[in-house]
Structures are given as structure tokens and as C-alpha cells.
Amino acid sequence: MERITIDPGICGGRPTIRGMRIRVQDVLELLAAGVPESEILADYPDLESEDLRASIAYAAREIAHPVLLAS
């Protein structure tokens, strides 16, 4: 995922969009709150539609790992 970057010097190492100080978490929270894509892109002019889709794909990939339970 080229659009999602993790840099310890940016936003405390949290995943961001293309090295900018726009966190994936912020994008996901806006989308979850029902904010239309057009409004997000207007509020964050450096973002592109592909960044929003990459954020969703990143979240899906992050929750897809198996959970191992100790027995």
C-alpha cells in the first residue's frame, strides 16, 4: 500500500496518508460518521479519492489477521 505510510517522526508512528499529517484513523472516523467523500476531499484538499479507498483497504487488512488464544 503505497498511499499509507508509517513514519515514527510523523503522528507518533501512526498510519498516515502519503506521509502527510493526516491519519488513517481520522479518515476512517469521518467515513464512519457518514461524512460524504466530497466533503472530506473539500476539507482536506491534499487528499484524493484513492486515499480514502486506501484507508478502508488498510483497515480491512489490519483486522484480517488471525487471533490466537492461549489454552
C-alpha positions as CSV (number, residue, x, y, z in Angstrom):
1,M,0.0,0.0,0.0
2,E,1.9,3.0,-1.3
3,R,-0.6,5.5,-0.1
4,I,-0.5,4.5,3.6
5,T,2.8,5.3,5.3
6,I,4.2,4.8,8.8
7,D,7.0,7.0,9.9
8,P,8.0,7.3,13.6
9,G,8.5,11.0,13.1
10,I,5.0,11.7,11.8
11,C,2.0,11.5,14.1
12,G,3.8,9.3,16.5
13,G,4.2,6.5,14.0
14,R,0.5,6.1,13.4
15,P,-0.5,5.2,9.8
16,T,-0.9,8.4,7.7
17,I,-1.8,9.2,4.1
18,R,1.2,9.6,1.9
19,G,3.5,10.9,4.6
20,M,1.2,13.8,5.4
21,R,-0.1,14.6,8.9
22,I,-3.5,13.2,8.0
23,R,-4.0,9.9,10.0
24,V,-5.8,6.9,8.5
25,Q,-7.8,6.8,11.7
26,D,-9.1,10.4,11.1
27,V,-10.2,9.4,7.6
28,L,-11.9,6.3,8.8
29,E,-13.7,8.1,11.6
30,L,-15.1,10.7,9.1
31,L,-16.3,7.9,6.8
32,A,-17.8,6.0,9.7
33,A,-19.7,9.2,10.8
34,G,-21.3,9.4,7.4
35,V,-19.3,12.4,6.1
36,P,-19.6,12.3,2.3
37,E,-16.4,11.7,0.3
38,S,-16.9,15.1,-1.4
39,E,-17.0,16.9,1.9
40,I,-13.8,15.1,3.2
41,L,-12.0,16.0,0.0
42,A,-13.1,19.6,0.2
43,D,-12.0,19.8,3.8
44,Y,-8.6,18.1,3.1
45,P,-7.6,19.4,-0.4
46,D,-4.4,17.3,-0.3
47,L,-6.4,14.1,-0.2
48,E,-7.6,12.2,-3.2
49,S,-10.4,9.7,-3.6
50,E,-7.8,6.9,-3.8
51,D,-6.5,7.9,-0.4
52,L,-10.0,7.2,1.1
53,R,-10.2,3.8,-0.5
54,A,-6.6,3.0,0.6
55,S,-7.6,3.9,4.2
56,I,-10.5,1.4,4.1
57,A,-8.4,-1.3,2.5
58,Y,-5.7,-0.7,5.1
59,A,-8.2,-1.1,7.9
60,A,-9.6,-4.3,6.4
61,R,-6.1,-5.8,6.1
62,E,-5.3,-4.9,9.7
63,I,-8.3,-6.7,11.1
64,A,-7.9,-9.7,8.9
65,H,-5.1,-11.3,10.9
66,P,-6.0,-14.4,13.0
67,V,-6.4,-14.1,16.7
68,L,-4.5,-16.8,18.7
69,L,-6.0,-17.7,22.0
70,A,-3.9,-19.3,24.7
71,S,-5.4,-22.5,26.0
